[in-house]
Amino acid sequence: MINIGILGFGMAGQVFHAPIISCISGFNIKSIRTTNPFWSKLAQERYPEVKIVSHSSTIIEDPKIDLIIIVTPNEFHYQLAKQALLAGKNVIVDKPFTVTSTEASDLIHLAKSKNLLLSVYQNRRFVSDFLVVEKIIRSKRLGKIVEVTMNFDRFRNSFNGNWREDLVPGSGILYDLGSHLIDQAIVFFGLPEFITADLRNQRGGKANDYFEVRLDYPGLKVNLRSSMLVKIPGPVFKLNGMNGTFEKFGLDIQEGDLTAGLTPESKTQWGQEPIEQAGKLSLLVDHQDITETIVSPPGDYRIYYQNIYDALVKNEVLLVDPKDAMHTIKIIEIALESSLKKCTLPWR
């Protein structure tokens, strides 16, 4: 049995981590740290056997804790992860990994020196839209892919007082949703040669709430876009190749189900999106037009945490290598500089 301590119980802890961890045989949530009275009460109601504490050190110093999940505001990720690793704990950090790539590199070297597990929760590798695009790319049916557009949009024309909208280290939509899109691009295509970014504050707040990041590869352009002012959603993925186009609308349904209180244990056909969200593949083959509906594989966040358990118990390879997460932060740093200088910059 692997005992787990969760540092933070805001939306990410409540929706993306605790309910999924609870579905993995061999994991036991022993402690949760939160200073919010409402969240503390909620945690105790949902997990009556779990100890609720108000100090991170209580969990970090607990000799019975094997694995610590860090789900705090981004600016505290590095500090808490380092403390946990120094205390001999295996660590998972919610995305984004850290605020700087230097911090990320330091944590990777520290974990390696202590022979401890370190991973980053990139749950959007385990969603329907990502999985179906991965399937399309591997099939090579599009031929040489020349342009990819990836969108992650929301509509919120007011501010909710969240720290992500404040001017603090690691705030803004590029660190938040951008870390998902960049990670997906790295998995699909590796590291780019050049990066060009346009960051804006469209609602007049303190942190960026719009970005367009272009990643240039030999013969391929990847456009990553996100905005808080998209009322009519466009495609989440669009791939153009020599043989045709693949287009996919609709985000993965797991987040909505988890927010509504459903879990993989309480809902059948977990992660299977409605057929209306299936992607469309349009090809020109032998001078004939072919259009197909491509049903997405079901998304399943449990795959991530099952892999963590298997890595700890069976020494299996991590699905999310922290080096990928470090590269994501490096691209964010270059994108911030590119937008400020209004120029294209090389990967370095």
N, C-alpha and C positions, 0 to 999 in steps of 0.2 A: 504493500500500500504506500503510495506517494502522498505525503502530506503537503498541502498547498496553502500559502498565505497570499492574499490579494491586497495590494496596496492601492486603495481607491475604489469607490463604489458609486461613481457617477453613472452616466448613461452607458459608457463603454463597459464598466464592470458589471452593471445590472443586465445589459442586453447581450453583449458580445462574448463575455468571458464566463461568468458564473453559471449560467444555464447550460452552456456547452460543456464546461468542465464536469458538471454534475452528471452528464450522460456517458462519461468515459469510465469504464470499469477499471479499478485500480487507482483512481484519483480520489482524494478526500480533501475537501476544503476545510481546513482546520481553523483559520483565522481570516478576518476581513478588517482592514483598517479604514475607518471613515470618521470624520469629525462633524459631519452633517447629521443633526438629530433625526431628521425625517428619513434619510437614507439608512441610518443605523437601525431605526425601527423596522424599515422595510426589509433590510438584510436579515434581521432576527426572525421576522415573520416567515420569510421564504426559506431560511436555512437555520432552523431552531437549534441544531447541534453545533453550529459554528460560533466561535468566540469572536465577539465584536470588540475591537480595541481602537484607541484614539491616537496611538503613536506608532509610526513605522518601525521604530527601533524594537518595539515589543515583538514584532513578527520576525524581524531580521535576526534578533538575538535568540530566538526560540530554537533550542537544539533539536526539537522534533519536526521542524519545518524543513522539507527537502527542496521545494521549488517555490520561488517567489514570482508573482505576476505583478508587474508595475503598470498601473492604469491611472496615473496621475497627470496633471498638466504637463505639457512637453518639457518645460524648463527644468523639471525635477527628475526627468528620466535618467540622466547621466549620474547625478549625485546618488540617487537611491540604488541604481543598478551597481554602481561601484561599491557602495557599502555592503550590498548583499553578496556580491562576489567575494569581497574581502572576508566576509563572514563564512565563506564556504558554501554558499547556496547556489543552486542552479537558478537561472533567471530567464524570464520571458518579459520583453518590453513591448508594450503596445506601440503601434506605429504612431508617428514617425519615431525611428530608433532614438535619435538624440537631436540636439539643435545644430551641432557642428559635426563635420566628418572627423575632425581630430578627436572629439569625444568618443565617437563610434569606434575608431581605430584603437583607442586606449582600452575600451571595454573588451574588444575582441582579443587583444593581446593578454589582458588580465585573465579572461576566462580560459584561454589556452594554457597559460602558465599554471593555472590551478586545476586543469583538467575538469572544468565544469561546463555544463550545457549553457549556451547563450543563444537565444533566438528572438525574432521580432514577429509580432502577430500581424502578418499580412493576410488577413482573412479573405481578401478579394482575389486570391488565387483559387479559392474554393467556392466560386459562384458560377451560376449558369452561363452568364454572358462571357466570362473569361474562358470557361471550359469549352464552349462551342467555338469560339474564335481560335483557341489552341487546336481544336479538331480540324478546322478549316485550313489553318496554316500547315499543319502536318500532312494533310491530304494532297497538298500542292495542286489542287484543282484550279486555283486562280492563276496558275503559272507564276511568272515573276511578279511579286508584289511591289508596286512602285509608290503607293501612298496609303497611309493608315491614319484615320482620325478616331480619337477616343475622347468621349465626352462624359463628364460626371457633373451634372447640373442639379440645382435646386431652385426653389422660388421662396425667398424670404425677404420682403421689402422693408422689414423693420429689424431692430436689434433686440436680442434676447438677454443681454447682459452676460453672456458666456465669455470666459477668459479667452477663447479663440478669436473673439472680435476686439480684444483689447490690444494695446501696444506692449506686449511682453515677449520675451524670447520664445520662438517657436510658434507664434500665433499666426493667423491668417490662413486663407484657403489653400495656398500652395503647400504648406506643411501638412495641412489636414487631408484634403481630398487629393492633392497633387502627389502625395507619397504613394497613394494607391496606383494612380495612372502610371507614374514613373516606374514603379516596381513591375507592373504588368508589361510595360515596354521592354524592360531589361530581360524579363523572362522570355519574351517572344523573340527579341532581336539582339540582345546583348547591349554593350555600351556604345553610345553614339560617337561620331567624330566631332560634331559641332552642336552647339546649343544656342538657341535664340529665344528670348522670352519677352513677353509683354505682360506686366503685372499692373493692375489698376484697382482703385477703390471706387467702385461705381455708386455705392450708396452713401458715400460721404462719411464713413466711419473712420476708425483708427487703423485697422489692419486690412491687407489686401483681400478683396472678395471676388476677384476675377483674375484668371491667368490664361494665357495662351503660350505654351512652350513647344517649340519645334525642335525635334531631335533629327539630325541629319546623319544618315548612314550611306555607304556607297550605293547609289541607285535607288535609295529609299528615303522618303520623308515621312516622319511620324508626328502628327499634330495632337497635342494633349490640351484639352480645353475644359475649363470649369467656370461657372458663374452662379451667383446667388439670385440672379434676376432672369431666369428662364421659366416662363409660365407654361409654354407649350414645348414639351421635351422633344428633342430631335433624336437621331439614332445614337445609341451608346457606343457602337462600333460601326465603322465603315471601312472596308478594305477594297482597294482598287488594284487589279492585276492585269496582266497581258491578256488573260482569258475572260475577264469579267469583273463583277462586283459582288461582295457579300455585305449585307446591311442587317444590323440587329438593333431592335428597339426594346426598351424596358429593362430596368435594373433587376437584379436578383431579389427574390421575394423573402429570403430568410430574415433580413433586418426587420421588415414589417411584421412578420409572424412573431419574432422574438419580442418586439416592442409591444405587441398585443397580448403577450403572456404565453404564447404557444412555445413548445419545445419539440425537439425530435422525438421525445418519448410520448408526447400527447397528440401529435399530428401525424397521420399516415402520409406516405408519399412526400416526405420532408424534402423541401428544396426544389420540387418539380414545378416549374413555372407554367402558367396557362399557355395553351397552344397559341393564343393570340399574340404572344410575345416571341414566337419562333422566328428565327432569322430567315432572310430571303437570299438565295444564291442565284445570280443571273449570269449565264455563261454563253459565249459564242463558240460552239464546237462544230467543226466541219461545216462552217457557214450556216449552221442552224442555231437558233436561239433556244436556250434551255433555262427554265426557271424552276427552282426547287425550294420547298419549305424545309428548313433544317431545324429539327427539334433539338433543343439544348439538353445536355446531360443535367441531372439534378445537382444543384449546389449543395454542399455539406461542410459547414465549418468544423464539424467533428473530425474531419480528416486531419486538420492541423494538430489538434490536441492528441489524437490517437498516435500520430507520428512522434509527438513529444514523449508520450509514455513509452513507445517502442524504442526511441533513442536512449532513454534513461535505463530501461530494463533489458533491452535486447541489443543495445549498441547499434541501432539502425541509423542510417544517414539522415540528417535533418532535411526536411523539404524546403525550409526557409533558412538559408545560410545567412548569418549576420553580415557577411561581406556584401551580399546583395543590398541589404538595408543601408550599409555604409555608403555604397555607390549611389543609392537613392538620395541620401543627404548631400553627397558631393554635387549631384546634378542640381539639387535645389539651391545650393550655394552659388553655383555658376549661373543658374537662371536668375537669381536675385541680382547678381552683378551685371548680367546681360541687360536686364530691364533698366537698371539704373544708368548704365552707360549707353543704352540704345544701340547695341551692337551684337554681332554674332561672336561667340567665344568658343575656343576648342576645348574638348575634354582634356583634363590634365590631372 
